[in-house]
Amino acid sequence: MSSTRAAVNFIIFCVSDLEASFKYFTETLGFEADLTQNSPVFRSFASREGTTPFGLFLASEAAIPGSPQPGSVRIYFETDKLEAV
């Protein structure tokens, strides 16, 4: 990517029930899982050309101290010219 504009690179939805949320995104909404990126607290979804990749993160103080609140969203941006943004 070569741009002075920042582009959305990845989105994480913080959830309180990882497995129920994963099931909803795959079975109800029809998103395809990317099993290569999974962990006990994270589930990833395959991105299609022209879409932004995203995942689900288990927002749980018990699992990870300092974890974000369930219902929050983390948006990651990418640019190769940060000083120009």
C-alpha positions in Angstrom: 0.0 0.0 0.0 1.4 3.4 -1.0 -0.8 6.2 0.1 -0.8 9.3 2.3 -4.3 8.4 3.3 -4.9 5.9 6.1 -6.9 2.8 5.1 -8.8 0.4 7.4 -6.6 -2.6 7.7 -8.4 -4.9 10.2 -11.4 -4.7 12.5 -11.9 -6.6 15.8 -15.2 -7.0 17.5 -14.9 -7.6 21.2 -17.4 -10.2 22.5 -18.4 -11.7 25.8 -19.1 -15.2 24.3 -16.6 -16.1 21.7 -18.1 -19.4 20.5 -21.7 -18.1 20.3 -20.5 -15.0 18.4 -18.4 -17.2 16.1 -21.4 -19.5 15.4 -23.6 -16.4 14.7 -21.1 -14.9 12.2 -20.5 -18.2 10.4 -23.9 -19.9 10.5 -26.3 -17.0 10.5 -24.4 -14.3 8.6 -22.5 -16.7 6.4 -18.9 -15.5 6.9 -16.1 -17.9 6.2 -13.8 -18.7 9.1 -10.0 -18.5 8.7 -9.0 -21.3 11.0 -5.2 -20.5 10.6 -5.5 -17.4 12.8 -7.6 -18.9 15.6 -6.6 -18.9 19.3 -8.4 -19.6 22.6 -9.4 -15.9 22.7 -9.6 -15.0 19.0 -11.5 -16.1 15.8 -10.7 -14.8 12.4 -12.7 -14.6 9.2 -11.5 -15.0 5.7 -11.6 -11.7 3.7 -12.7 -11.5 0.1 -11.1 -9.3 -2.4 -12.0 -5.7 -1.7 -13.2 -6.3 1.9 -11.6 -5.6 5.2 -10.5 -8.6 7.2 -12.0 -8.9 10.7 -12.1 -11.1 13.8 -13.7 -11.7 17.1 -11.9 -11.2 20.4 -13.0 -12.6 23.8 -13.3 -9.6 25.9 -12.9 -11.1 29.4 -11.0 -9.9 32.4 -10.7 -13.5 33.5 -9.1 -14.5 30.3 -6.9 -11.5 29.7 -6.5 -8.8 32.4 -7.0 -5.3 30.9 -9.2 -6.7 28.2 -11.5 -4.3 26.3 -15.2 -4.2 27.2 -17.6 -6.6 25.3 -19.4 -4.6 22.6 -16.4 -2.5 21.8 -14.7 -2.4 18.4 -11.1 -2.0 17.5 -10.2 -0.5 14.1 -6.7 -0.7 12.8 -5.5 1.6 10.1 -2.5 1.3 7.8 -0.5 3.9 6.0 3.1 4.0 4.8 3.3 7.8 5.4 2.2 8.3 8.9 3.7 11.8 9.2 1.5 12.9 6.3 -1.8 11.7 7.9 
